[in-house]
């Protein structure tokens, strides 16, 4: 899957399902020589940006 441009990944530290794919994505971005930055927020679950839900994590959102 060819990509162009920069990639900025923002991840919840406690989201194993999503985070499980990050290493494969990183390998692909490196192979294509893309600029990228990944940020993971420890203690945050998948919906940490959703301020209407029980897993809202204001320290990370």
C-alpha positions in Angstrom: 0.0 0.0 0.0 2.0 3.1 -1.2 1.7 6.2 1.0 3.0 9.7 0.6 3.5 12.4 3.1 3.8 12.2 6.9 2.0 10.0 9.3 1.2 10.9 12.9 -0.3 8.0 14.9 -2.0 8.8 18.2 -2.7 5.6 20.2 -4.3 4.7 23.5 -1.6 2.8 25.5 -4.1 0.2 26.7 -5.7 -0.6 23.3 -4.1 -4.0 22.5 -6.2 -4.6 19.4 -5.1 -1.4 17.7 -1.6 -1.3 19.1 -1.0 -4.9 17.8 -0.9 -3.5 14.2 1.5 -0.7 14.9 4.7 -2.7 14.4 3.6 -3.8 11.0 2.6 -0.2 10.1 6.0 1.0 11.2 7.8 -1.5 9.1 5.8 -0.5 6.0 6.4 3.2 6.7 10.1 2.6 7.1 10.2 0.6 3.9 8.6 3.5 2.0 10.9 6.0 3.7 7.9 7.9 5.0 8.3 10.4 7.9 6.2 9.2 10.9 5.7 9.8 14.6 3.7 7.5 16.9 2.5 8.7 20.3 0.9 6.3 22.8 -0.8 7.5 26.0 -0.2 5.2 28.9 -3.4 4.3 30.9 -5.7 5.4 28.1 -8.2 3.0 26.6 -9.5 2.9 23.0 -12.2 5.7 23.3 -10.0 8.1 25.3 -11.0 11.1 23.2 -14.7 10.5 23.7 -15.7 12.9 26.4 -19.2 11.5 26.7 -18.1 7.9 27.6 -16.8 6.2 30.7 -13.3 5.6 29.3 -12.7 9.3 28.6 -9.1 10.0 29.6 -8.7 13.8 29.9 -5.0 13.7 30.6 -4.5 12.2 27.2 -7.3 13.7 25.1 
